[in-house]
Amino acid sequence: RSLTMITPATASADIGIYITPQARRQGYATQAIALAAAKAQQYGVRYLYADIQVSNTASLALFRKLGFSPTRPSGNEIIRTVLAL
């Protein structure tokens, strides 16, 4: 499941994803994020953001693999990442 919220004034959107434990490591997250990024780009989004918990190393690795870069810590527990579309 993926949720994207578009902010027209900044041409940016936030994305979050949750894959059930039994469905992990099957490529679903990669596919969902890629599809969401493509659709966001169609709507004129230029930057896609994801806030990821520091302890979620699998998610951090996935988003980095897909081209997201850390921008700044959002707090002690969260890393904000960005993908330029």
SULHUPE-V309605 format. One record per backbone hydrogen bond with DSSP energy under -0.5 kcal/mol. NH is the residue of the N-H (numbers start at 1). CO is the residue of the C=O. Records with the same first field share a line. If there is no record, write none. Layout:
NH: CO  CO
This chain:
3: 16
5: 14
6: 4
7: 12
8: 6
10: 7
11: 7  8
12: 7
13: 47
14: 5
15: 49
16: 3
18: 1
23: 20
24: 20  21
26: 23
31: 27
32: 28
33: 29
34: 30
35: 31
36: 32
37: 33
38: 34
39: 35
40: 36
41: 37
42: 38
43: 39
44: 41
45: 40
46: 11
47: 11
48: 83
49: 13
50: 81
52: 50  79
54: 77
56: 53
57: 55
60: 56
61: 57
62: 58
63: 59
64: 60
65: 61
66: 62
67: 64
68: 63
69: 82
71: 80
72: 80
74: 78
75: 78
79: 52
80: 72
81: 50  79
82: 69
83: 48
85: 46  83
